Amino acid sequence: MDKFGKSQPVKRIEDVRFLNGTGRYVDDIAPEGALRGYVFRSTVAHAGIDRLDVADAREVPGVHLVLTAADLTEAGYTEGLWGTTVPNRDGSTGAAPFRPVLATDTVRHVGEALAYIVADNLEAARDAAELIEFDYTDKDVHLGLQSGGPEIHPEAPENVAFDWGMGDEDATQAAFDSAHRTVSLDVEDNRIIVNAMEPRGCYSEMEGDRLHVSINAQGVWEHKKHIARVLNMAPEEVRITNPDTGGGFGMKAMPHPENFLTAIACKMLGKPVRWMSERTEGMLSDNAGRDLRHTAELAFDENNRITAYRVQTVANMGAYNSHFAQAIQTSLFSKVLMGVYDVQTSWLQVEGVYTNTTPVDAYRGAGRPEAIYLLERVIDRAARELGVDPWDLRRINFIKPHQFPYKTTTGETYDVGDFDRVLSRAESFADRAGFDARRAASEAEGKLRGLGLCYYIESILGAPVEDVKVTFDEDGGASIYVGTQSNGQGHETVFTQFLSDQTGIPADKIRFVQGDSDLIARGGGTGGSRSVTIQNTATLAAVEKIITAFTAFLAEQQGVDEAEISFDDEQFRVGTSNVTPTMLEVAQMAREAGRTDLLTFDATVTLDARSFPNGAHVAEVEIDPETGKVTVDRYTVVDDFGNLINPMLAEGQVHGGVVQGLGQALTERVVYDEDGQLLTATFMDYAMPRADDVPMIGFTTEATPSVTNPMGMKGCGEAGTVGALAAVANAVQDAMWAKGVRQADMPFTPQRVWGLLQDARVAAE
């Protein structure tokens, strides 16, 4: 393959090494002979630590180090994990209780790290852990999704992490007071465990006087900043690398305690140390996702137009503020609060609460899936109560194309959109007209069939600044250094594809470099569907620099005016002559002329405005009322992603996102018992979606190019999840509505669905 074409479904370059077993994952590349780290964790959810005796553990053959919180303090490591805070409604700041790297005097969730053991091998470390004596005094556990209860942090009275609001509460109340009709709905958004294919892991080693930490993360610079902070080191003394990573989904974006412990142990011992999570360990300690309860209310006028929207939310923070957690269900949720609907009066009030559970943070979509799920559930409920077709109710309230750019009630500016065009395409693509016949066929077999629609919009987030570096190398090829980080999305392919397309450099002559804080000055990492949009914008800026510099060089070499030099994405042309060098040939000419200044180019770009991918998801489910089993029989997606760089990769991202949404909607649910013990800590108990839970997914696009970036792109990485939750939930509700079921919450497991149908039957008798 010499050159990629524009917007072509190019196969993934990186899949060759992934499929033949030569991927470079963190646990594959740890230094030979590295010591093994092992975490001794709390077995109780809330307790005062009376005694943590590690003396016998330190005597186990092969054990090099056993760290406790007291040891960290004695060694001068007193910093804790960092977490965002948001403003409260009264003007104060959300609670910021200290989160230690190792528990100090209190444990606050099962799985919290108490001690870190470093040994020659895992067997010795586990043997040592068995000898640790952990005496404690039980404290009452707070698990409910409400404030109050046993105190978890003195800094958070009533266990309230924050009390946040956005909008005009008085105007919203006035709109409800004067409304023709109002509709309300209580909605639960179940907690999930991320369960990336590759669990979390890291290793640390000393490179002279510098510390090198390799982490399977979503970027290196955030980790560099916080590891330097906790280890009392200057940032330039720390190098972070990020090798191949088997899935991140938000959970790997932020530091966890083990990253710091592994680095500290390495510094103390002067030897490489590695740590790798086991699956149950990850379920106990990885940041979880979602876990909310809402009350949503819509006010309507006599024409079924929405006049106001009011939301009250309780969000579980878990035992501590994780990295982004307080921002997820507040500022990020609010970005798409009103979805695609033309409403200018709203009030959003969110109360964050601490519980004795694993901390909660970003999970694919981070606030946007939660907001759209809630809105699209209450829109469907409103259609039923108003007696309006749910598709028509959405059309009545859509923001119209002539209203763009459109400033939302929460201050976001949507750049472009044609929601009715996308919805009409989805209506046809999903064969809505044939649904009644399919429902009748299901009923003839004793089954229930439902159709669910979700029209989502997503706000592309993440750092608005990105860097790139392009070098022309001595072997005649080129390298591109990026500030984002692939977790399996296909970055190597798409960034190589784009540079090749813009420069004419053959793809097999381009080296892709990511995940090394020494090789590129800074970067925003991966999160918020930002990567391809902002990284390729930076690449465009670098290419412009290259063309400008090479044009000046060629003009000097050929003795012509710069205006006579042109570049057509493949070759430079010098006036009417037959001089048509490629970019690589010009680079070689510059090298031979001693112009080393023409061999490295970098660029930094800032996107001043977001893009807003949107689309329609249509789910069709069939339910067996005898067993409660829900089968997703048909699934259709029509997305507006603007212009696509690689349609195949975009479709793959949608498929993956939809499957994660189906998992939460149908099978996944975290369960704790009354003592805070995790009951879903293995794949025997926590039901991940399987192949037979997922239908073939119909996917197409209906683009309105964005105007906020030079490529007209809109990110796609999280869109599948944003749309899937409500599409499936609305389909399940539709199937059970005629049977009297009025409140259906995820996950729609057979037991839960069967129980809802039985309760409705009994109530009707």
GUZALUM-538280 format. One line per field, with one value per residue (C-alpha): residue number from 1; y, z, x. Coordinates in Angstrom, 2 decimals. Each point is the difference from the previous one (the first is absolute). Layout:
pos: [NUM	...]
y: [Y	...]
z: [Z	...]
x: [X	...]
***
This chain:
pos: [1	2	3	4	5	6	7	8	9	10	11	12	13	14	15	16	17	18	19	20	21	22	23	24	25	26	27	28	29	30	31	32	33	34	35	36	37	38	39	40	41	42	43	44	45	46	47	48	49	50	51	52	53	54	55	56	57	58	59	60	61	62	63	64	65	66	67	68	69	70	71	72	73	74	75	76	77	78	79	80	81	82	83	84	85	86	87	88	89	90	91	92	93	94	95	96	97	98	99	100	101	102	103	104	105	106	107	108	109	110	111	112	113	114	115	116	117	118	119	120	121	122	123	124	125	126	127	128	129	130	131	132	133	134	135	136	137	138	139	140	141	142	143	144	145	146	147	148	149	150	151	152	153	154	155	156	157	158	159	160	161	162	163	164	165	166	167	168	169	170	171	172	173	174	175	176	177	178	179	180	181	182	183	184	185	186	187	188	189	190	191	192	193	194	195	196	197	198	199	200	201	202	203	204	205	206	207	208	209	210	211	212	213	214	215	216	217	218	219	220	221	222	223	224	225	226	227	228	229	230	231	232	233	234	235	236	237	238	239	240	241	242	243	244	245	246	247	248	249	250	251	252	253	254	255	256	257	258	259	260	261	262	263	264	265	266	267	268	269	270	271	272	273	274	275	276	277	278	279	280	281	282	283	284	285	286	287	288	289	290	291	292	293	294	295	296	297	298	299	300	301	302	303	304	305	306	307	308	309	310	311	312	313	314	315	316	317	318	319	320	321	322	323	324	325	326	327	328	329	330	331	332	333	334	335	336	337	338	339	340	341	342	343	344	345	346	347	348	349	350	351	352	353	354	355	356	357	358	359	360	361	362	363	364	365	366	367	368	369	370	371	372	373	374	375	376	377	378	379	380	381	382	383	384	385	386	387	388	389	390	391	392	393	394	395	396	397	398	399	400	401	402	403	404	405	406	407	408	409	410	411	412	413	414	415	416	417	418	419	420	421	422	423	424	425	426	427	428	429	430	431	432	433	434	435	436	437	438	439	440	441	442	443	444	445	446	447	448	449	450	451	452	453	454	455	456	457	458	459	460	461	462	463	464	465	466	467	468	469	470	471	472	473	474	475	476	477	478	479	480	481	482	483	484	485	486	487	488	489	490	491	492	493	494	495	496	497	498	499	500	501	502	503	504	505	506	507	508	509	510	511	512	513	514	515	516	517	518	519	520	521	522	523	524	525	526	527	528	529	530	531	532	533	534	535	536	537	538	539	540	541	542	543	544	545	546	547	548	549	550	551	552	553	554	555	556	557	558	559	560	561	562	563	564	565	566	567	568	569	570	571	572	573	574	575	576	577	578	579	580	581	582	583	584	585	586	587	588	589	590	591	592	593	594	595	596	597	598	599	600	601	602	603	604	605	606	607	608	609	610	611	612	613	614	615	616	617	618	619	620	621	622	623	624	625	626	627	628	629	630	631	632	633	634	635	636	637	638	639	640	641	642	643	644	645	646	647	648	649	650	651	652	653	654	655	656	657	658	659	660	661	662	663	664	665	666	667	668	669	670	671	672	673	674	675	676	677	678	679	680	681	682	683	684	685	686	687	688	689	690	691	692	693	694	695	696	697	698	699	700	701	702	703	704	705	706	707	708	709	710	711	712	713	714	715	716	717	718	719	720	721	722	723	724	725	726	727	728	729	730	731	732	733	734	735	736	737	738	739	740	741	742	743	744	745	746	747	748	749	750	751	752	753	754	755	756	757	758	759	760	761	762	763	764	765]
y: [0.00	3.13	2.62	0.23	1.62	2.49	-1.48	-3.59	-3.06	-0.87	-3.16	0.44	-0.14	-0.90	-3.06	-2.01	0.04	-0.27	-3.11	-1.71	0.49	2.61	2.89	1.79	0.11	1.20	-3.42	-1.37	2.61	0.46	-0.20	-3.49	-0.87	2.76	-0.59	-0.61	2.33	-1.27	1.98	-1.10	1.31	0.61	-2.74	2.34	3.01	2.39	-0.40	1.69	-1.51	-1.16	-1.89	-0.80	-2.28	-0.83	-1.23	-3.66	0.84	1.73	-3.18	-2.17	-1.21	1.98	3.04	3.24	2.60	0.36	3.51	1.39	3.52	0.59	-0.98	2.42	2.83	-0.80	0.06	3.38	-1.17	1.82	1.09	-1.72	-0.57	3.07	0.57	2.83	2.05	2.00	3.04	-0.53	1.95	2.08	1.15	-2.33	-2.74	-3.69	-2.21	-1.04	-2.72	-1.30	-3.22	-1.78	-2.26	-2.58	0.15	1.81	-0.33	-1.00	-2.23	1.19	-2.72	-3.68	-0.21	3.17	-0.37	-0.56	-1.21	-0.52	-3.06	-0.29	-3.43	-2.12	-1.53	0.04	-3.20	1.53	3.20	-1.92	-2.06	3.22	1.44	-3.01	0.96	3.62	0.54	2.50	0.81	2.46	1.36	-0.18	3.20	0.26	-0.13	2.55	-1.45	1.69	2.48	2.86	2.37	-0.69	-3.23	-0.97	2.62	-0.98	3.24	2.75	2.49	-1.07	0.35	-2.24	-1.64	2.78	0.44	2.97	1.69	1.52	1.82	1.50	2.02	2.29	-1.72	2.74	0.30	-3.77	-0.12	2.76	-1.97	-3.06	2.07	1.25	-3.21	-1.59	-3.46	-1.34	-3.41	-1.50	-3.20	-1.57	-1.68	-2.15	-0.27	-3.17	-0.25	-1.94	-1.36	0.96	-3.35	1.03	-3.01	0.74	0.71	2.93	-0.42	1.88	-0.36	2.38	0.11	2.46	1.40	1.55	2.68	0.06	-2.05	-1.81	-1.18	-1.96	-0.13	-1.45	3.26	2.55	2.39	0.83	3.66	-0.11	-2.94	1.78	3.02	-1.96	-2.55	2.85	1.72	-3.03	-1.08	3.54	0.06	2.64	-0.88	-0.16	-2.79	-2.22	-1.78	-1.66	-2.43	-1.58	-3.17	-1.89	0.09	-2.41	2.34	3.05	1.37	2.87	-2.20	0.03	3.76	0.82	-1.25	-2.71	-0.71	-2.86	2.32	1.99	-3.03	-1.69	3.16	0.59	-3.60	0.30	3.15	-1.51	-3.24	1.32	-2.99	-0.42	-0.82	-1.16	-0.33	-1.52	-0.18	-3.23	0.06	-0.18	2.45	2.40	-0.41	0.96	2.94	1.44	3.16	-0.94	1.79	1.57	-0.68	2.76	0.60	2.75	1.68	1.67	2.32	1.55	2.87	0.29	2.61	-0.75	-0.78	-2.66	2.18	-0.32	3.21	-1.11	-2.90	-0.71	-2.71	-1.04	-2.50	-1.91	-1.21	-2.58	1.04	-3.20	0.32	2.82	2.64	-1.72	2.07	1.53	-1.31	3.17	1.44	-3.00	0.38	3.79	1.94	-2.91	-1.15	3.56	0.29	-1.89	0.47	1.05	-2.30	0.97	1.87	3.72	0.87	3.03	-0.50	-2.68	-0.81	-2.75	-0.79	-2.73	-1.31	-2.14	-2.43	-2.16	-3.68	-2.88	-1.27	0.25	3.56	0.90	1.91	0.32	-2.90	0.09	3.27	1.42	1.92	0.17	-3.53	0.67	3.28	-1.35	-3.19	2.02	2.50	-2.60	-2.13	2.89	1.13	-3.47	0.07	3.43	-1.27	-2.73	2.32	2.66	-2.52	1.06	-2.18	0.00	0.68	2.92	1.46	0.12	1.65	2.65	0.98	-0.39	2.95	0.94	0.34	3.76	0.49	-0.93	1.01	-0.70	0.94	-2.49	0.74	-1.09	2.23	-2.43	1.11	-2.72	0.82	-1.90	-2.68	-1.38	-2.31	-0.58	-1.16	-2.50	-1.24	-0.46	-2.05	-2.14	-0.49	-1.43	-1.94	-1.69	-0.85	1.58	-0.48	-3.77	-0.03	-0.67	-3.16	-1.18	0.71	-2.01	-2.91	0.09	0.09	-3.02	-1.87	1.28	2.58	3.73	2.36	3.61	2.80	2.56	3.24	2.18	3.18	0.97	2.82	-0.11	2.80	-0.82	0.62	-0.48	2.39	2.62	0.25	-2.57	-0.39	-1.88	-0.45	-1.23	-0.94	-1.03	-2.81	-1.06	-3.21	1.99	-0.41	2.24	-0.24	1.50	0.55	0.46	1.23	-2.29	-3.68	-3.01	-2.46	-2.11	2.60	-0.23	3.17	-1.39	-0.57	3.19	2.38	-1.71	0.08	3.70	1.04	-2.12	1.55	3.55	-0.45	-2.80	-1.85	-3.73	-1.54	-2.63	2.80	1.57	-1.03	0.63	1.03	0.52	-0.37	1.35	3.23	0.41	0.02	2.65	3.05	-0.44	-1.57	-0.34	-3.78	-1.84	0.71	1.74	-1.15	2.65	-1.93	-0.04	3.44	1.91	-2.13	0.29	3.72	0.20	-2.13	2.39	2.89	-1.86	-0.87	3.66	0.85	-2.68	1.18	3.61	-0.83	-2.45	2.49	2.63	-2.53	-1.20	3.54	0.74	-3.22	0.53	3.74	0.83	2.03	-1.81	0.78	-2.42	-2.92	-2.02	-3.20	-2.27	-2.44	-2.28	2.04	3.43	1.67	2.68	2.29	-1.57	-2.13	-3.74	0.33	-1.86	-1.27	-1.80	1.20	-2.73	1.00	3.64	-1.12	-1.94	3.04	2.07	-2.61	0.01	3.80	-0.05	1.52	-1.98	2.68	-1.45	-3.51	0.51	1.83	0.33	1.69	0.82	0.69	1.05	-0.74	2.94	-1.76	-3.53	-2.14	-1.75	-3.43	-1.10	-2.72	-2.35	-3.49	-2.32	-3.22	-2.74	-2.57	-3.18	-1.22	-3.49	0.66	-3.55	0.52	3.77	-0.36	3.10	-0.51	3.00	-1.15	3.02	3.01	2.98	3.04	3.11	2.39	3.48	-0.10	2.70	-0.97	-3.37	-0.74	-3.78	-1.20	-3.56	1.15	2.27	-2.89	-2.18	2.64	0.16	-3.78	-0.11	2.85	-1.56	-3.30	1.79	1.69	-3.32	-1.46	2.62	-0.16	-3.78	-1.82	2.11	1.10	0.45	-1.42	0.56	-1.70	1.89	-0.15	1.49	-3.30	-0.14	-2.92	0.42	-0.41	-2.69	-0.69	-2.72	2.71	3.11	-0.58	1.51	0.05	-2.95	-0.46	-1.44	3.11	2.19	0.15	1.04	3.79	2.02	3.14	2.92	3.71	3.14	2.74	3.69	1.00	1.84	3.55	-0.04	-1.84	0.13	-3.57	0.32	-2.97	-1.01	-2.58	-3.51	-1.96	0.22	0.57	-3.62	-0.16	3.40	-1.14	-3.66	0.24	1.81	-1.74	-3.41	1.21	1.70	-3.16	-2.15	2.48	0.04	-3.78	-0.16	3.07	-1.84	-2.50	2.77	0.53	3.73	0.13	-1.96	0.66	-1.53	-2.61	-1.99	-3.40	-2.92	-0.08	3.73	0.04	-3.11	1.56	3.25	-1.91	-2.13	3.04	1.74	-3.11	-0.26	3.71	-0.31	-2.90]
z: [0.00	-1.23	0.82	1.87	-1.65	1.78	2.29	-0.90	2.17	0.40	1.99	3.33	-0.17	3.66	-0.22	-1.57	3.19	2.26	-1.78	-0.27	3.66	-0.33	1.66	2.64	3.11	3.33	1.62	-3.07	-0.02	3.70	0.66	0.37	3.64	1.18	3.49	0.33	1.83	1.81	1.83	3.34	-0.04	2.51	0.41	1.72	-1.33	2.93	3.04	2.24	-0.30	3.45	-1.06	-3.26	0.89	-2.96	1.96	-0.85	-3.62	-0.27	1.09	-2.80	-2.29	-3.23	1.45	-0.54	1.30	1.74	0.03	2.25	0.28	2.97	-2.15	-2.73	2.50	1.54	-3.46	-0.77	-2.37	1.47	-3.09	-0.91	-3.15	-1.64	-0.89	-1.53	2.05	-1.21	1.47	2.25	-0.45	3.07	-1.46	2.01	-1.56	-0.12	2.63	-0.50	2.55	-0.12	-1.97	1.11	-2.19	2.80	2.61	3.15	2.96	-1.77	-2.89	-1.99	-2.56	-0.56	-2.12	1.28	0.04	3.46	-0.74	-2.99	-0.10	-2.35	-0.47	-2.42	-1.28	0.56	2.03	2.62	0.03	0.53	2.76	1.71	-0.33	1.87	3.00	0.28	3.12	-0.60	3.10	-0.33	1.61	-2.26	-0.84	-1.34	-3.76	-2.24	-3.33	-0.91	-2.84	2.26	2.46	3.72	1.70	1.73	-0.52	-2.48	-0.01	2.66	-2.85	-1.51	2.47	-0.86	-2.55	-2.50	-2.41	-1.75	-0.67	-3.47	-2.18	-3.48	-1.67	1.16	2.76	0.35	-3.72	-0.26	2.85	-1.66	-3.26	1.84	1.80	-3.32	-1.99	-1.94	1.00	2.07	-0.02	2.50	0.20	2.54	-1.65	1.37	-1.80	1.26	1.13	-2.26	0.18	-2.97	-0.50	-2.75	-1.87	1.48	3.75	1.41	0.35	0.18	0.63	1.26	-0.48	0.61	-3.10	1.63	2.31	-1.78	0.73	-2.88	0.55	-2.71	0.37	-2.16	0.02	-2.25	-0.25	1.83	1.03	2.67	1.59	-0.25	1.85	2.86	0.44	0.22	2.56	2.24	-0.18	0.72	-3.29	-2.66	-3.15	-2.05	2.30	-1.06	-3.29	-0.68	-2.83	-1.16	-2.11	-1.78	2.16	-0.12	0.65	2.21	-0.19	2.40	2.89	-1.04	-0.53	3.63	2.49	2.47	3.22	-1.48	-2.46	2.88	2.15	-2.78	-0.67	3.70	0.48	-3.00	1.39	3.44	-1.24	-3.03	-1.93	-2.63	1.40	-1.94	0.97	-1.90	1.18	0.10	-1.19	3.36	1.40	-2.78	0.72	3.61	-0.71	-3.49	-0.19	-0.77	-2.30	0.07	3.24	0.04	0.87	-1.67	0.02	-3.36	-0.79	-3.28	-0.42	-3.25	-1.64	-1.81	-3.22	1.68	-0.04	3.00	2.01	2.87	1.26	3.62	1.30	3.51	0.20	2.73	-1.14	1.82	0.45	1.77	2.96	-1.40	-2.68	-2.92	-2.58	-2.09	2.01	1.33	-3.53	-1.73	1.08	0.28	-2.68	-2.44	0.46	-0.60	-3.39	-1.61	2.64	-2.47	-2.76	-3.48	1.18	-0.21	3.63	1.79	3.53	2.18	3.46	0.86	3.62	0.87	3.42	0.23	2.89	1.49	0.60	1.20	-3.52	-2.61	-1.35	-3.13	-2.92	-3.79	-2.04	-3.77	-0.62	3.50	0.79	-3.54	-0.05	3.40	-1.15	-3.29	1.61	2.46	-2.55	-2.59	2.60	1.19	-3.59	-0.73	3.17	-0.97	-3.42	1.64	2.49	-2.61	-2.51	-2.62	-2.21	1.63	-3.33	-0.69	3.48	-0.63	-3.39	1.49	2.47	-2.12	-0.40	-3.65	-2.51	-0.38	3.76	-0.12	1.51	2.96	3.57	2.43	3.34	1.72	-2.13	-2.61	-3.63	-2.45	-3.31	-2.56	-0.23	-2.03	2.46	-1.98	-3.04	2.14	1.69	-3.32	-1.28	3.15	-0.36	-3.48	0.78	3.02	-1.99	2.53	-2.40	0.33	3.80	0.52	-2.10	1.92	3.30	-1.14	-0.94	3.44	1.73	-2.01	1.64	3.48	0.02	0.67	-2.46	0.59	-2.03	1.67	-1.31	1.40	-1.70	1.63	-0.24	1.47	0.95	-0.98	3.04	1.26	-0.14	-2.75	-0.67	-1.85	-1.31	-2.87	-1.29	-3.48	-0.73	-3.19	0.90	-1.30	-1.54	-2.35	1.92	2.34	3.55	1.57	3.77	1.47	3.33	0.08	0.99	-1.63	2.24	-2.96	-2.12	-3.01	0.46	-1.73	-3.12	-0.07	0.81	-2.51	-2.53	0.49	-0.18	-3.11	-1.60	0.72	-0.99	-2.53	2.26	-0.48	3.03	0.34	0.30	3.01	3.57	2.64	3.46	3.07	3.76	1.07	1.97	-1.08	-3.71	-0.20	2.21	1.05	-1.06	1.00	-0.03	-0.99	1.40	-0.96	-3.65	-0.66	-1.55	-3.76	-0.22	1.95	-0.86	-3.73	0.38	1.50	-2.85	-2.52	1.69	-0.15	-3.67	-0.78	1.68	-2.00	-3.30	0.74	1.01	-2.85	-2.49	1.12	-0.15	-3.48	-1.28	1.26	-1.48	-3.39	-0.12	-0.46	1.85	2.74	-1.88	-2.70	2.44	0.63	1.84	-0.98	2.96	-1.81	-1.62	-0.13	-3.39	-1.11	-2.52	-3.44	0.45	0.41	3.53	2.13	3.20	2.67	3.58	0.96	-2.89	1.10	3.52	-1.38	-1.99	3.19	1.88	-2.71	0.11	3.76	0.73	3.16	0.90	-2.74	1.43	3.10	0.20	2.90	0.52	2.84	-0.64	2.11	-0.96	1.25	-0.37	0.28	-2.60	0.70	-1.55	0.07	-1.32	0.34	1.54	-0.59	2.00	-0.49	2.77	0.52	3.50	1.03	2.83	1.29	0.80	-0.13	-2.52	-2.15	-3.48	-1.98	-3.40	-2.15	0.56	-2.30	0.26	-2.16	1.14	-0.96	0.54	-2.55	-2.38	0.66	-0.32	0.09	-0.12	1.01	3.22	0.76	-0.44	2.23	2.71	-0.27	0.22	3.11	1.63	-0.71	1.51	3.17	0.12	-0.51	2.82	2.46	-1.26	0.01	2.20	2.07	3.55	3.01	3.19	3.57	3.02	3.12	1.39	-3.12	-1.33	-3.79	-1.14	-3.69	0.16	-2.65	-3.49	1.53	1.81	-2.11	-3.39	-2.84	-3.37	-2.25	-3.73	0.12	1.85	-2.97	-3.33	-3.29	0.16	-2.99	-0.34	-2.37	0.13	-0.99	0.28	0.69	0.21	3.13	-0.37	3.16	-1.49	-3.45	-0.91	0.81	2.36	3.03	2.42	0.04	2.81	2.62	-2.16	-0.08	3.76	0.22	-2.24	0.92	3.58	-0.65	-3.32	1.71	3.12	-2.01	-2.07	3.11	1.51	-3.25	-0.03	3.56	-0.01	-1.20	2.82	2.56	0.80	0.58	1.59	-1.54	0.95	-1.21	-0.05	-1.66	1.23	-0.40	3.72	0.15	-3.15	1.03	3.42	-1.52	-2.20	2.91	2.23	-2.74	-0.51	3.70	0.22	-2.90	1.57]
x: [0.00	1.77	-2.61	-3.24	-3.00	-2.21	-2.66	0.89	-0.72	3.68	0.69	1.74	3.78	0.42	-2.24	2.83	2.03	-3.02	-1.23	3.36	0.81	2.75	-1.82	2.04	-2.17	1.28	0.22	1.83	2.76	0.78	3.76	1.37	0.37	-2.35	-1.36	-3.73	-2.32	-3.07	-2.69	-1.42	-3.57	-2.73	-2.56	-2.47	-1.85	0.32	2.19	2.50	3.46	1.12	3.11	1.75	2.91	2.25	3.04	-0.48	-0.71	3.36	1.78	-1.37	2.82	0.04	-1.77	1.90	-2.42	-3.35	-1.40	-2.73	-1.36	2.33	2.99	-1.03	-0.32	3.38	1.59	-1.56	-2.72	-2.97	-1.93	-3.24	-2.00	-1.47	-3.64	-1.99	-2.44	-2.97	-1.74	-2.98	-3.21	0.79	3.33	2.22	2.11	-0.80	1.55	3.62	0.81	3.54	0.38	3.17	2.09	-0.24	-2.76	1.14	-2.35	-3.22	-1.02	-2.98	-0.73	0.71	3.11	1.65	3.79	1.49	3.52	2.27	2.23	2.98	1.55	1.97	-3.21	-3.73	0.04	2.29	-2.05	-3.22	1.60	1.03	-3.50	-1.39	2.15	-1.15	-2.08	-2.78	-2.04	-2.82	-3.14	-3.03	-1.81	-3.51	-0.20	-1.70	-1.10	-3.26	-0.19	-0.95	1.60	0.09	0.94	3.25	2.70	2.72	2.04	-0.06	0.49	-3.34	-2.88	-2.93	2.31	-0.68	2.88	-1.59	-3.34	0.23	-2.47	-0.22	-2.73	-2.78	-1.93	-2.63	-0.68	-0.26	-2.51	-2.02	-0.06	-1.28	-2.63	-1.37	0.45	-2.85	1.25	2.88	1.62	2.42	1.99	2.35	2.98	2.82	3.34	1.69	3.61	2.35	3.55	2.15	1.77	2.40	1.39	3.44	-0.11	1.95	3.74	3.30	3.71	2.67	3.74	2.82	1.72	3.03	-1.37	-3.34	-3.09	-1.68	-3.57	-1.81	-3.79	-2.77	-1.88	-1.69	2.91	3.20	-0.03	-2.69	1.78	3.35	-1.38	-1.51	2.78	2.50	-2.25	-0.51	3.65	1.30	1.89	0.44	-1.99	3.20	1.21	-2.91	-0.55	-3.36	-0.62	-3.23	0.39	-2.77	-3.10	-2.91	-2.90	-0.38	-3.57	0.75	1.08	3.66	0.14	0.69	2.63	-0.88	1.94	2.02	1.77	1.45	0.79	1.93	1.99	0.75	1.13	2.30	1.58	0.44	1.55	1.84	-1.35	-2.73	-3.43	-3.06	-3.66	-2.89	-3.58	-1.91	-3.61	-1.76	2.53	-0.94	-3.69	0.72	2.28	-0.52	-2.07	-3.60	-2.45	-3.48	-2.02	-2.62	-3.60	-2.03	-3.36	-0.64	-2.91	-1.17	-2.45	-2.00	-2.18	-3.24	1.92	2.13	3.07	2.29	0.13	2.23	2.07	0.87	2.34	0.93	2.83	1.78	3.42	2.09	3.64	0.98	2.34	2.17	0.17	1.61	1.86	-2.82	-2.92	-1.63	0.02	-1.58	-3.64	0.16	1.86	0.35	-3.61	-1.16	1.75	-2.86	-2.69	-2.69	1.17	-1.18	-3.09	-0.71	-0.58	1.43	-1.26	1.54	1.25	2.47	0.78	2.50	0.91	3.10	0.17	2.73	-0.63	2.15	0.61	2.73	0.38	-1.96	1.50	-0.09	-1.36	-0.50	-1.83	0.52	-3.19	-1.35	-1.52	-1.54	-1.57	-1.34	-1.30	-2.04	-1.30	-0.98	-1.76	-2.15	-0.69	-1.38	-2.09	-1.34	-1.05	-2.05	-1.66	-0.69	-1.30	2.56	2.17	3.47	1.72	-2.33	0.47	3.73	-0.48	-2.29	2.72	3.15	2.33	-0.51	2.87	-0.53	0.52	3.71	2.33	-2.25	0.78	-1.47	-1.56	3.23	2.23	1.34	-0.03	-1.00	1.64	-2.13	-2.64	-2.89	-1.70	-3.20	1.99	1.92	-3.17	-1.78	2.93	-0.16	-3.75	0.50	3.21	-1.61	-3.14	-2.28	-2.89	0.38	0.06	-3.71	0.23	3.04	-1.77	-3.01	2.26	1.61	-3.37	-1.10	2.87	-0.89	2.79	0.02	1.72	0.99	1.54	2.24	1.48	2.74	1.11	3.29	2.47	3.49	2.36	3.59	2.14	3.53	2.93	-0.47	3.76	2.09	3.54	1.58	3.52	0.99	3.61	1.76	2.35	3.38	-1.33	-2.20	-3.25	-1.95	-1.30	-3.09	-0.03	-3.48	-1.32	-3.03	0.10	-1.59	-1.83	-1.04	-1.81	2.31	2.03	3.07	-2.05	-2.00	2.87	2.28	-2.84	-0.57	3.66	0.46	-3.06	1.16	3.65	0.25	2.44	-0.66	-1.64	2.70	2.58	-1.73	0.83	-2.63	1.25	-2.17	0.07	3.39	0.25	3.64	-0.81	-2.70	-0.26	-3.61	-3.28	-3.60	-0.21	-3.15	-3.44	-3.21	0.12	2.64	2.85	-0.46	-1.55	2.61	3.04	-0.64	-0.61	3.49	1.35	-1.56	1.78	3.31	-0.50	-0.64	3.29	1.81	-1.45	0.88	3.57	0.59	-1.44	2.50	2.84	-0.92	-0.33	3.50	1.38	-1.63	0.55	-3.67	-2.58	-1.95	-3.21	1.14	0.08	-3.17	-0.85	-2.89	-0.08	2.46	2.76	1.48	-0.02	2.43	-1.61	-0.27	3.11	0.04	1.37	-2.59	1.64	-1.99	0.05	2.46	2.26	-0.01	0.88	2.97	1.08	-0.15	2.04	2.68	0.06	0.59	-3.40	-0.77	-2.53	-2.23	-0.08	-2.16	-3.32	-2.37	-3.32	-2.35	-3.66	-2.95	-3.58	-2.00	-3.36	-1.32	-1.70	-3.29	-0.51	-3.61	-2.21	-2.92	0.17	-2.95	-0.22	-2.55	-0.33	-1.96	-0.89	-1.00	-2.50	0.41	3.68	0.50	2.81	0.53	1.41	1.17	-1.23	0.85	2.23	0.46	2.24	0.05	2.71	1.09	3.75	0.73	2.79	1.63	3.70	-0.42	-3.63	0.91	1.66	-2.96	-2.42	2.17	-0.11	-3.79	-0.30	2.19	-1.89	-3.38	1.13	1.12	-3.40	-1.77	2.08	-1.16	-3.58	-0.39	2.50	2.41	-0.69	2.25	-1.48	1.22	-1.48	-1.07	3.55	1.58	1.34	0.11	-2.16	0.84	3.77	0.50	-1.29	-2.14	-1.98	0.51	-1.60	1.97	-1.80	0.75	-0.18	-3.51	-1.24	0.91	-1.86	1.49	0.19	-1.13	2.11	0.04	0.75	-1.84	2.58	-0.16	3.69	1.08	1.29	2.10	2.99	1.60	-0.98	-3.69	0.26	-2.03	1.41	-1.45	1.69	-2.74	-3.05	-1.12	-0.33	-1.68	-2.82	-0.35	-1.24	-3.26	-0.68	-0.03	-1.78	-2.73	-0.44	-0.37	-2.46	-1.96	-0.22	-1.33	-2.25	-3.09	0.50	-0.25	3.69	0.53	3.47	2.85	3.62	3.27	1.30	-2.75	1.09	-2.42	-0.74	-0.74	-2.16	-1.92	-0.62	-1.29	-2.43	-1.21	-0.49	-1.99	-2.14	-0.78	-0.82	-2.42	-1.91]
***
